[in-house]
Amino acid sequence: MSTAAELLLPYLPESVGAARRFVAATLREWGLGDLVDDAAMIVSELVTNSFKTCCQTRILVGVRRPTDRIVRILVGDGSRSMPVMVQAGPDATSGRGLAMVHRLTRGRWGVTLLPFGKVVHADLVAPAPIPR
């Protein structure tokens, strides 16, 4: 069984839905259906943030399984602009995405800068060993 999957997406609004479907299908294939909802929310937020950088390159979405209990979601784009977690006010219409990622991953997310852009990663931890 594969423990890694990647998808290149165009820089279009429709890519958010495509990323969600890709991550959900990958996790179901791996027998990790219980992580699908959180993973879909995380990848949606990270891909949406890629659009905000105004970088007109392709977006790379990846799913890895570095251990039996960890699933890592990756979103890479061509911008070196760092994502920033802000405290959105109660009336704010945006700005809650990274806080949600932070909450869903229990703080297990980060950014790797690359010469051509960055990759944002977020780890979901299963509560008990999961089948490979």
N, C-alpha and C positions, 0 to 999 in steps of 0.2 A: 504494500500500500504506500502511496506517495505521502510525504509529509511536507510538501511544498507545492504551491500553485500560484501562478501569476497571470495577470491580465493587463494588457495595454489598452487604455481608453482614450478617445479623443477629448479635447478640451471643450466639451459641450454639456449643457445642463442635463441631458439624458444620461450622462455617464454616472450620475449619482445612483439612479435606479439600477443601472447595469452592474455597478459595483456591489450594491446590496444583493442582487440576485446571484452574482458570482460567489460572494462570500457565503451566502446561505447554502447554495448548492454544494460548495466545497465542504462545508462543515457537516452537512447531511451525509455526503459521500463517506466522510470519515467517521460517521456514527456519533456526531456531536450535536445533534439537533437541539439539545437543551441550551446551547450557547448561541443559537442563531439570532434570537431577538437582540441581545446585547451587542453581538458582533455587527449586525446590520446597522444598528444605531451608531456605533463607533465609526464604521467605514463611511456612513452617510455624512457625518460631521467632518471627518478628515478630508473627504473628497470635496465637500462644499468649501472648506477652508482653502483648498488648492485653487479654486476659482477666484477667491478673493485676492490672490497674489497677482492677478492679471498676467500671469505667465502663459503664453499661448503654445505650450508644448503638450506632449502627451502625458497622461497621468498613469503611473504604474501602481496597480493594486496587487498586493501579495498577501498570502496567508501561509504561515509556517507553523510547524508543530515541533518546537525545539525540545520539549520533554513530553512525557505522558500526560502531564497535568496542565501544560501551558499551550495556548494558541496565541500566536502573534499576528496581528493585522498590521500591514505596512501600506503607506500611501506615499509615493514619491512624485515630486514635480520638479520643474526646472527653475524654481525660484529659491534663493537663499534667504528669503524673508522668513523670519522665525515666527511660529505661532505663539500667541500670548494669551494666557488665561486671564480673563478679567472678571471683576465682580459686577455682574449685570444687576441693575436696579429692578425693583418689582414691576415697573412699567416699561422696561426695555423690550424691544421687539427682536433683538438679536444679542449675541454675546454670551450665550450660555453653553455653546457647543463643547468647548474644551473642558469646562467645569463638569459637564456630563461625562465626557470621556474619562476624566480624572476619577469621578465617582464610580463609574462602572468597572474601571480597572484597578480601583483602590490605589491610585497613584502610580501605577506601573505603565507609564508611557513616557516618551521622550522623542528627541530629534537628533538625527545624524546629518551634519552638513557634509555635502559632497562638492567637488569642484564645479559640477554642473547644476547643483540645486540642493535638495534635501530629501530625506525620508523621515516621515513621522511614523513611529511604531507605538502600538498599544497592545498590552498583554492581558488576556483573560485567563484566569486560573480556575480550573475545574475543582469542585469541592472534594472530590475523591478521584483515585486513579480511573482513567477512562481507557476503553479498549483501543488498541492500535489497529 
